[in-house]
């Protein structure tokens, strides 16, 4: 029955594609798909945030704001446990690191994301964040939007280049829908996903962004995620303070990235100890939330308090529900401790088995960084007075620019989020200063660092991007004829007559490469029949010019061919067994073709 239903589905899709090719051009199809991707991404974002709000309200609405609450020690652990069960028994796949997973799919999996990624991240992150997990909902929604684009592309049998564009449309639509920020969604795909913006790709991404934004307004109303009213106009005398804030945000970003990597390494060593991770991460997370309730969930409520408060009576609300409640003289210490511990809370949430991203935590840390910087600046009268709420807002752009290596995204997102275009120039100063500072220490963002180490990161450099997109398996020729070391020349000649390559590999009984015979170098004996029983493969073979691993990045493969000038090179697995050969001619032919394809509008 299953095979029959699969055949019917395939037949239906085939007929649909035939009709589509007859009546709709591919460019028009991409625009139509971009519209639906934007719509579905907006719906997914609305559903996720609605579930998070409902769970959070149900769990915490009865809390006493003037004192601590013991249930903060319980809720986060319960949420992570439920998420862990959902992933283990329902999803049965790894859905963490959503944006990194998208980057990996683009570079190594032909932009293909699994079908379950269109919904599983929404459920998992809703449980995690609703119960207080200190992570963001943005990365799961971006993964969801990208998966929607990827799977729609698969349904219509689109090529890799168009699939990559649809994945970009999904990510852009997700960011635009979550924050009602279409320009931020557009530049996010440019800076974070490294999607090149040409005239062919610009319109679909814009369609997706505008569609997602419009439907988000329809679903959730016209209120922005963060409300901000500019009470104190920016003046040129504050330029030094903005530059120093940018440098401070860059250093905070460095702390965020390095600490996150360290914590992930700790939890990675406990990979096979699920319940140990749950106990360790859950205890750390719940303890931190009990001490600092601002760490509960995404933390957007406390961000709104900081960017809307005008004096200490407003900011003291940050201390509610904590041991610090009513002690306003502890505000600066509390802000500093929350800033330092947020990254541990985020790492503990994901490390223990929760699901969420670092997008919201970077905004949270940025807001607290900007507020802390401006309060200390004013208290110690370092320079002209700076408004704390403005600098809290600019800090959000600064830390996001540093953590994500995305200054344009930071600038436009914060400007669109709060309608704070009157602060556009200081936002630029802070974001650029932060980006320049973090680049001294970290050349890649928190999302791309892992892929960069493996040589699988797409960049805007066309040659490097092509080599990253090329799959080693696509150029390995496995149709070869081999001989054993003791094979006589007569049998070797027989193999040569049937081989389509100029190389005959010499393998032992276990398939381990011992050497290779270059046909062009044994012509002096091949045609002498009287020598057929006097020479064996062991005597005629030679060491290959170089050996490639089946895990070698294509950039390394290209460099080896350039260095050795070889026509053929063997590819071995991790046990030195021969996988096949790569032909220089085939490699460069495919490379030139992909460069030409990427250069087309």
Secondary structure, 3 states (H helix, E strand, C coil): CHHHHHHHHHHHHHHHHHHHHHHCCHHHHHHHHHHHHHHHHHHHHHHHHHHHHHHHHHHHCCCCCCCCCCCHHHHHHHHHHHHHHHHHHHHCCCCCCHHHHHHHHHHHCCCCCCHHHHCHHHHHHHHHHHCCCCCECHHHHHHHHHHHHHHHHHHCCCCHHHHHHHHHHHHHHHHHHHHCCHHHHHHHHHHCCCCCCCHHHHHHHHHHHHHHHHHHHHHHCCCCCCCCCCCCCCCHHHHHHHHHHHHHHHHHHHHHHHHHHHHHHHHHCCCCCHHHHHHHHHHHHHHHHHHCHHHCCCCHHHHHHHHHCCCHHHHHHHHCCCCCCCCHHHHHHHHHHHHHHHHHHHHHHHHHCCCCECHHHHHHHHHHHHHHHHHHHHHCCCCCCCCHHHHHHHHHHHHHHHHHCCHHHHHHHHHHHHCCHHHHHHHHHHHHHHHHHHHHHCCCCCCCHHHHHCCCCCCCCHHHHHHHHCCHHHHEECCCCCECCCCEHHHHHHHHHHCCCCEEEEECCCCEEEEEEEHHHCHHHHCCHHHCCCCEHHHHCECCCCEEECCCCHHHHHHHHHHHCCCEEEEECCCCEEEEEEEHHHHHHHHHHHHHHHHCC
